[in-house]
Amino acid sequence: MTHIKINKEPVELFKILKFEGVVASGGEAKAVIADGQVKVNGAVETQKRKKIVDGDNIEFMEQEYQIVLE
């Protein structure tokens, strides 16, 4: 599991995917979320602007990421 550090919360889901380089662009992030390819805390998430906070887990393409507030 990879840890993603954030310095404020909440952060929108698509921004985390984009800024961490999980996907190439914000548009791609929105597309994979809308397509149901991303899970948050074990459940498929289709809200692009889902608010992500400390302790949340994100799964995408068999990779897991845990959000940690600095």
Backbone torsions as a table, in degrees:
resi	resn	phi	psi	omega
1	MET	NA	134.3	178.5
2	THR	-96.8	138.5	177.0
3	HIS	-95.8	133.7	175.7
4	ILE	-112.3	120.3	-178.4
5	LYS	-92.1	133.2	175.0
6	ILE	-120.6	152.9	-179.3
7	ASN	-107.8	-1.8	173.8
8	LYS	-151.9	158.8	175.9
9	GLU	-139.2	153.0	-2.6
10	PRO	-81.0	162.7	174.6
11	VAL	-123.4	138.9	-179.3
12	GLU	-71.3	141.3	-175.3
13	LEU	-53.7	-47.9	-175.9
14	PHE	-63.5	-31.1	179.5
15	LYS	-68.8	-37.8	178.0
16	ILE	-62.7	-46.9	180.0
17	LEU	-61.2	-40.9	-178.1
18	LYS	-70.1	-53.4	-173.8
19	PHE	-71.1	-24.3	177.4
20	GLU	-86.7	-1.5	177.3
21	GLY	75.7	17.0	178.1
22	VAL	-67.3	-34.6	174.1
23	VAL	-127.5	168.4	-173.8
24	ALA	-78.2	-28.9	-174.7
25	SER	-152.5	168.7	176.2
26	GLY	-64.0	-36.5	178.4
27	GLY	-64.3	-40.5	177.7
28	GLU	-66.8	-39.8	178.2
29	ALA	-58.9	-47.3	179.7
30	LYS	-62.0	-38.7	-178.7
31	ALA	-66.7	-45.2	-178.4
32	VAL	-69.1	-31.1	176.5
33	ILE	-68.8	-48.8	-179.4
34	ALA	-61.3	-29.6	-179.4
35	ASP	-80.8	-2.3	177.3
36	GLY	79.4	22.6	-178.2
37	GLN	-89.1	-5.0	-175.7
38	VAL	-115.3	136.4	175.3
39	LYS	-114.4	141.6	173.6
40	VAL	-121.5	121.9	-178.0
41	ASN	52.4	40.4	174.4
42	GLY	86.0	-4.5	-179.0
43	ALA	-116.6	140.4	177.4
44	VAL	-59.8	131.7	-178.3
45	GLU	-119.3	125.7	179.5
46	THR	-113.8	3.0	176.8
47	GLN	-85.5	114.1	-178.6
48	LYS	-62.5	-35.0	-176.0
49	ARG	-101.4	23.5	176.2
50	LYS	-52.9	130.8	-178.6
51	LYS	-79.7	121.2	-179.0
52	ILE	-105.0	134.8	-177.5
53	VAL	-129.0	172.6	178.2
54	ASP	-50.7	131.1	178.0
55	GLY	94.5	-12.9	178.2
56	ASP	-69.0	150.2	175.7
57	ASN	-116.1	133.9	179.5
58	ILE	-118.1	135.4	176.2
59	GLU	-121.1	133.1	177.0
60	PHE	-154.3	127.7	178.4
61	MET	50.3	51.1	176.7
62	GLU	62.4	16.4	174.2
63	GLN	-109.8	144.0	178.3
64	GLU	-117.6	139.2	-179.4
65	TYR	-129.7	134.8	175.2
66	GLN	-112.3	134.9	-178.4
67	ILE	-87.0	130.3	-179.9
68	VAL	-128.3	126.6	177.8
69	LEU	-82.9	126.1	178.7
70	GLU	-76.9	NA	NA
